[in-house]
Amino acid sequence: MPHIPVEPFAWWIFGYQKFSESVIRACICRDKGWQDITREVRTKPPTEIKATVETRQDWGGDLESLQKQARKALDARSRRLALDAALHDEHTGRIFIGEFKSWGGFQVYDPKVLAEEMGKGKWFPDRLAIDTVEYKGQDRAVSGFIFATNLKNCASGSYEFPLGHLRVEILDIRSLLQKNRDGLPEGVTDVLSNLKEAVKKVERYVEKGEPPSSPNRDRCPG
């Protein structure tokens, strides 16, 4: 039998979007006192976002490349953009959107390099172009952008910088999780329980031939 590459497989599991994103969002909300509104927010159609890109006064000069890449990325889209995170500061009313690179355990990034690359349009140019979102039937301004990944040379656990009028914060996922090791945020315990139950189902399948239930279990391929 082949040996299972435990460490890479563990990173692969954590990188599964519907698992990792909910955990990271919960930790951010607990750390900053924000509310997770990801499922309640809609982005504008790509054509509308592009229209605002064309008229942005804060994306000239050094951010001309970002503007160009945003146009290109938005031209390639027909559907509304889905966000990894939309977060609400109930005290100030501000809304933050974000993207995560949670499987980054295979690579660790220098935050200053990431900041330079984001300014050139290498990372999330279409999402950085979002200046408003629809929330509770209203258009709401986006105050900041959160990028969570694995960082090196970042003792503070985060790195902030302006990108035009937008404030960007790059978060180190490991630091974020370590802050919450003395008590997991609400909802994370349930997520971990589901993970353990999934592992048990795999064990039952291997040991007893009892497959996990599935709506398509009785259907033959093809």
C-alpha positions in Angstrom: 0.0 0.0 0.0 1.3 3.5 -0.8 2.2 5.8 2.1 -0.2 8.7 2.6 1.6 12.0 2.5 0.2 13.2 5.8 1.4 16.8 5.8 0.4 17.7 2.3 -2.9 15.9 2.7 -3.5 17.9 5.9 -2.9 21.2 4.0 -5.2 19.9 1.2 -8.0 19.3 3.8 -7.6 22.7 5.4 -7.6 24.3 2.0 -11.0 22.9 1.1 -13.0 26.1 0.5 -16.2 25.4 2.4 -14.1 24.2 5.4 -11.3 26.7 5.6 -13.2 29.8 4.6 -15.7 29.5 7.4 -13.0 29.0 10.0 -10.9 31.9 8.8 -14.0 34.2 8.6 -15.0 33.2 12.2 -11.5 34.0 13.5 -11.3 37.4 11.8 -14.7 38.3 13.1 -13.8 37.3 16.7 -10.4 39.1 16.4 -11.9 42.4 15.1 -15.4 42.3 16.5 -17.0 42.1 13.1 -20.0 40.2 11.8 -19.9 37.7 8.9 -22.3 38.8 6.2 -20.8 36.8 3.3 -24.0 35.1 2.4 -26.0 38.3 2.6 -23.9 40.3 0.1 -24.1 40.5 -3.6 -21.5 42.0 -5.9 -22.5 44.2 -8.9 -22.5 42.7 -12.4 -19.0 42.7 -13.9 -20.1 45.3 -16.5 -21.1 47.7 -13.7 -17.8 47.1 -11.8 -15.8 47.8 -15.0 -17.7 51.0 -15.5 -16.5 52.3 -12.2 -12.9 51.1 -13.0 -12.9 53.3 -16.1 -13.6 56.4 -14.0 -11.6 55.8 -10.9 -9.4 58.7 -10.2 -7.3 56.9 -7.5 -6.1 54.2 -9.9 -3.9 56.3 -12.1 -0.1 56.6 -12.1 1.4 53.7 -10.2 -1.9 51.7 -10.2 -2.4 52.0 -14.0 -1.3 48.3 -14.4 -3.9 47.3 -11.7 -6.6 49.2 -13.6 -5.6 47.4 -16.9 -5.7 44.0 -15.3 -9.0 44.7 -13.6 -10.5 45.6 -17.0 -9.1 42.4 -18.5 -10.4 40.2 -15.6 -13.8 41.8 -15.6 -14.2 41.4 -19.4 -13.6 37.7 -19.0 -16.6 37.4 -16.6 -20.3 37.2 -17.2 -21.5 36.3 -13.8 -21.4 38.2 -10.5 -18.2 37.7 -8.5 -18.4 35.4 -5.5 -16.4 36.6 -2.5 -14.5 34.5 0.1 -15.6 37.0 2.7 -17.8 40.0 3.4 -17.6 41.4 6.9 -19.5 44.1 8.7 -18.3 46.4 11.5 -21.5 47.0 13.3 -20.1 49.9 15.4 -18.9 52.0 12.4 -21.2 50.5 9.7 -18.2 49.8 7.5 -18.0 46.8 5.2 -14.9 44.9 4.3 -14.6 42.2 1.6 -11.8 39.6 1.3 -10.1 36.7 -0.4 -8.2 33.9 1.1 -5.3 31.7 -0.1 -5.7 29.1 2.6 -3.8 26.2 1.0 -0.7 28.4 1.2 1.0 26.0 3.5 2.9 24.8 0.4 4.2 28.4 0.0 4.8 31.3 2.3 4.7 34.9 1.1 6.5 38.0 1.9 3.8 40.6 2.7 5.7 43.5 1.1 6.1 41.5 -2.1 2.4 40.7 -2.1 1.5 44.4 -1.6 3.7 45.3 -4.7 2.1 42.5 -6.7 -1.4 43.5 -5.8 -0.6 47.1 -6.9 0.4 45.7 -10.3 -2.8 43.6 -10.7 -1.4 40.2 -10.1 -3.7 39.3 -7.2 -7.6 39.7 -7.3 -7.7 42.8 -9.7 -11.4 42.2 -10.4 -12.3 42.0 -6.7 -10.1 44.9 -5.7 -12.2 46.9 -8.3 -15.3 46.4 -6.2 -16.1 49.7 -4.5 -19.7 48.9 -3.5 -21.8 45.8 -2.7 -25.5 45.2 -2.3 -26.4 44.5 1.3 -29.9 44.4 2.7 -31.3 46.0 -0.4 -28.9 48.9 -0.4 -25.7 49.8 -2.1 -23.0 50.0 0.5 -19.4 51.3 0.1 -16.5 48.9 0.6 -14.1 50.3 3.2 -11.3 47.7 3.0 -10.0 44.5 1.5 -8.7 41.5 3.6 -6.3 39.1 2.0 -5.5 36.1 4.3 -2.7 33.7 3.5 0.6 32.4 5.1 3.2 35.1 5.6 6.9 35.2 6.5 8.8 38.1 8.1 5.6 39.4 9.6 5.9 39.4 13.4 2.7 41.5 13.9 0.6 38.9 12.0 -0.7 41.5 9.5 0.5 44.1 7.0 -1.6 47.1 6.0 -1.2 49.5 3.1 -3.3 51.8 0.9 -4.3 50.9 -2.6 -5.7 54.1 -4.0 -8.6 55.0 -1.7 -8.9 51.3 -0.6 -7.2 50.1 2.6 -5.8 46.6 2.2 -4.8 44.3 5.1 -2.9 41.1 4.5 -3.4 38.6 7.4 -1.2 35.7 8.4 -3.6 32.7 8.8 -1.3 30.9 11.3 -1.1 34.0 13.5 -4.9 34.3 13.3 -5.5 30.7 14.3 -2.9 31.0 17.2 -4.8 33.9 18.6 -7.9 31.7 18.9 -6.2 28.6 20.3 -7.5 29.2 23.8 -11.1 29.1 22.7 -12.4 28.6 19.2 -14.9 31.2 17.7 -18.5 30.4 17.6 -19.3 27.8 14.9 -15.8 26.4 14.4 -16.3 23.6 16.9 -19.3 22.4 14.8 -17.2 22.5 11.7 -14.4 20.4 13.3 -17.1 17.9 14.5 -18.3 17.5 11.0 -14.7 16.9 9.8 -14.3 14.2 12.4 -17.6 12.6 11.4 -16.5 12.6 7.8 -13.2 10.8 8.7 -15.3 8.2 10.6 -17.4 7.6 7.5 -14.3 7.0 5.5 -13.1 4.5 8.1 -16.4 2.7 8.0 -16.3 2.5 4.2 -12.7 1.1 4.2 -13.3 -1.3 7.1 -16.9 -2.5 6.5 -17.7 -1.5 2.9 -20.4 1.0 4.1 -20.2 4.0 1.8 -21.3 7.5 3.0 -24.8 8.3 2.0 -25.1 10.3 -1.2 -28.1 11.4 -3.4 -26.4 9.7 -6.4 -25.2 6.6 -4.5 -27.6 4.2 -6.4 -26.7 5.7 -9.8 -24.2 3.9 -12.0 -21.6 6.0 -13.8 -22.4 6.9 -17.4 
